[in-house]
Amino acid sequence: MNIEEKLAFFSKIAVQEAEQERSRILENIDGRMSELVKTVAEDAQKQADMRLRAESSKVEQTKNKEIIEASTDFKKAVIDVRCRLLDEMFESAACKARAYARTEEYRERLLSDIKELAARYDHAKVYLMECDFPISQALPGNCECAVVRDDFIGGFKLLITERNAVEDHTYLSRFKAARADFNELKISHTADNGKEAGK
């Protein structure tokens, strides 16, 4: 083999080795690129998942806040309507009681109630509104009468002197007690996730 043939042979071998090295480098680069792409894709997926969870949590919090606000608004509306209806009902009842207090039937009932209670005691002081004071003439001797300026719609107060205790038999006190009883009633509704509430 002469020099030219040797040069051609070495040249061929060098080219083959260079091509093999080039292929190996390219394969190595492809492998690294695949790993890099995979890592970048995984990181991007993790970031996307984190953002999605954060957004989902934010949406859930907003939804819960809106539900609570809507529930609170609903409860306020129910309470407002309830108060308005109670006001109207008790105002109507008070008007009817005032109308009744102008009747002869009321005066007879008032006199009968006072006599019945006063009969239990040696001495009692009866407090009446000015418009009811004329019945004092018909009360028994153990009753002392006094006029009060308070408007208690109807009825009377009785001071039992031997016990120094006052019994309140006024319509106003009955209305207040009835109103308090109504206020103690619980409101049932289905605002909280469909479960009945009234606690």
C-alpha positions as CSV (number, residue, x, y, z in Angstrom):
1,M,0.0,0.0,0.0
2,N,1.5,3.2,-1.1
3,I,1.3,6.6,0.6
4,E,-1.7,7.8,-1.4
5,E,-3.6,4.6,-0.6
6,K,-2.7,5.0,3.1
7,L,-3.8,8.6,3.1
8,A,-7.0,7.7,1.4
9,F,-7.5,4.8,3.9
10,F,-6.8,7.0,7.0
11,S,-8.9,9.8,5.5
12,K,-11.8,7.3,5.1
13,I,-11.4,6.1,8.7
14,A,-11.2,9.6,10.0
15,V,-14.4,10.6,8.2
16,Q,-16.1,7.4,9.6
17,E,-15.0,8.2,13.1
18,A,-16.0,11.9,12.7
19,E,-19.4,10.8,11.5
20,Q,-19.7,8.3,14.4
21,E,-18.7,11.0,16.9
22,R,-21.1,13.4,15.2
23,S,-24.0,10.8,15.5
24,R,-23.1,10.2,19.2
25,I,-23.0,13.9,19.9
26,L,-26.3,14.4,18.2
27,E,-27.9,11.5,20.1
28,N,-26.5,12.9,23.3
29,I,-28.0,16.3,22.4
30,D,-31.3,14.7,21.5
31,G,-31.3,12.9,24.8
32,R,-30.5,16.0,26.8
33,M,-33.1,18.0,24.8
34,S,-35.8,15.3,25.5
35,E,-34.9,15.4,29.2
36,L,-35.0,19.2,29.2
37,V,-38.3,19.3,27.4
38,K,-39.7,16.7,29.8
39,T,-38.5,18.7,32.8
40,V,-39.8,22.0,31.4
41,A,-43.2,20.3,30.6
42,E,-43.3,18.8,34.2
43,D,-42.5,22.2,35.7
44,A,-45.0,23.9,33.6
45,Q,-47.6,21.3,34.6
46,K,-46.8,21.7,38.3
47,Q,-47.1,25.5,37.9
48,A,-50.4,25.1,36.0
49,D,-51.7,22.8,38.7
50,M,-50.7,25.2,41.5
51,R,-52.3,28.1,39.7
52,L,-55.4,26.0,39.1
53,R,-55.6,25.0,42.8
54,A,-55.1,28.6,43.9
55,E,-57.8,29.8,41.5
56,S,-60.2,27.0,42.6
57,S,-59.6,27.9,46.2
58,K,-60.2,31.6,45.4
59,V,-63.4,30.8,43.5
60,E,-64.5,28.6,46.4
61,Q,-63.8,31.3,49.0
62,T,-65.7,33.9,46.9
63,K,-68.6,31.5,46.5
64,N,-68.7,30.8,50.2
65,K,-68.5,34.5,51.0
66,E,-71.4,35.2,48.6
67,I,-73.5,32.4,50.1
68,I,-72.9,33.7,53.6
69,E,-73.7,37.3,52.5
70,A,-76.9,36.1,50.8
71,S,-77.9,34.0,53.8
72,T,-77.3,37.0,56.1
73,D,-79.3,39.3,53.8
74,F,-82.1,36.7,53.7
75,K,-82.1,36.4,57.5
76,K,-82.2,40.2,57.8
77,A,-85.0,40.5,55.3
78,V,-87.0,37.8,57.2
79,I,-86.4,39.6,60.5
80,D,-87.3,43.0,59.1
81,V,-90.6,41.6,57.6
82,R,-91.3,39.8,60.9
83,C,-90.8,43.0,62.9
84,R,-92.9,45.0,60.5
85,L,-95.8,42.5,60.7
86,L,-95.5,42.3,64.5
87,D,-95.7,46.1,64.7
88,E,-98.8,46.1,62.4
89,M,-100.4,43.3,64.4
90,F,-99.9,44.8,67.8
91,E,-100.9,48.3,66.6
92,S,-104.1,46.8,65.2
93,A,-104.7,44.9,68.5
94,A,-104.0,48.1,70.5
95,C,-106.5,50.0,68.4
96,K,-109.1,47.3,69.0
97,A,-108.3,47.2,72.7
98,R,-108.8,51.0,72.9
99,A,-112.1,50.7,71.1
100,Y,-113.2,48.0,73.5
101,A,-112.1,50.2,76.5
102,R,-114.7,52.7,75.5
103,T,-117.6,50.2,75.9
104,E,-119.9,49.5,78.8
105,E,-119.0,45.9,78.6
106,Y,-115.3,46.8,79.3
107,R,-116.3,49.0,82.4
108,E,-118.4,46.1,83.8
109,R,-115.6,43.7,83.3
110,L,-113.0,46.1,84.8
111,L,-115.2,46.6,87.9
112,S,-115.8,42.9,88.3
113,D,-112.0,42.1,88.0
114,I,-111.1,44.7,90.6
115,K,-113.7,43.6,93.0
116,E,-112.7,39.9,92.6
117,L,-109.0,40.7,93.3
118,A,-109.6,43.2,96.1
119,A,-111.8,40.8,98.0
120,R,-108.7,38.7,98.8
121,Y,-107.1,41.6,100.8
122,D,-107.9,43.8,103.8
123,H,-106.8,46.9,101.9
124,A,-105.8,47.6,98.3
125,K,-105.0,50.7,96.3
126,V,-106.3,50.7,92.7
127,Y,-104.6,52.7,90.0
128,L,-106.8,53.7,87.1
129,M,-106.6,55.8,84.0
130,E,-108.5,59.1,84.3
131,C,-111.1,57.8,81.8
132,D,-111.8,54.8,84.0
133,F,-111.9,56.7,87.3
134,P,-115.7,57.0,87.4
135,I,-116.0,53.3,88.4
136,S,-114.2,54.0,91.6
137,Q,-117.6,55.0,93.1
138,A,-118.7,51.4,92.8
139,L,-115.7,49.8,94.4
140,P,-115.8,48.2,97.9
141,G,-114.6,50.0,101.0
142,N,-111.3,48.2,101.2
143,C,-110.2,49.8,97.9
144,E,-108.5,53.2,97.7
145,C,-108.4,54.7,94.2
146,A,-105.8,56.8,92.5
147,V,-105.6,58.3,89.0
148,V,-102.5,57.8,86.8
149,R,-101.5,59.8,83.8
150,D,-100.0,56.8,82.1
151,D,-101.9,55.4,79.1
152,F,-102.0,51.7,79.7
153,I,-104.8,51.2,77.1
154,G,-107.1,49.6,79.6
155,G,-107.1,47.6,82.9
156,F,-105.6,48.6,86.2
157,K,-102.8,48.2,88.7
158,L,-103.4,47.0,92.2
159,L,-101.1,47.9,95.2
160,I,-101.6,45.3,97.9
161,T,-100.6,47.4,100.9
162,E,-100.2,44.6,103.4
163,R,-97.5,43.0,101.2
164,N,-96.3,46.2,99.5
165,A,-96.6,44.5,96.1
166,V,-98.1,45.7,92.9
167,E,-100.1,43.5,90.5
168,D,-100.2,44.8,87.0
169,H,-103.4,44.0,85.2
170,T,-103.1,46.6,82.4
171,Y,-103.6,45.8,78.7
172,L,-100.3,47.5,78.0
173,S,-98.4,45.0,80.1
174,R,-100.3,42.1,78.5
175,F,-99.3,43.4,75.1
176,K,-95.7,43.7,76.1
177,A,-95.7,40.2,77.5
178,A,-97.3,38.9,74.3
179,R,-94.7,40.8,72.2
180,A,-91.9,39.3,74.3
181,D,-93.4,35.8,73.7
182,F,-93.5,36.4,69.9
183,N,-89.9,37.6,70.0
184,E,-88.9,34.3,71.6
185,L,-90.3,32.3,68.7
186,K,-87.6,31.0,66.4
187,I,-87.7,31.6,62.7
188,S,-87.5,28.4,60.6
189,H,-86.0,28.6,57.1
190,T,-83.9,26.6,54.7
191,A,-81.1,29.0,54.0
192,D,-78.2,26.9,55.2
193,N,-77.6,24.2,52.5
194,G,-81.2,23.2,52.5
195,K,-81.1,22.2,56.2
196,E,-83.8,23.6,58.4
197,A,-82.5,26.3,60.7
198,G,-84.1,28.0,63.6
199,K,-81.6,27.8,66.4
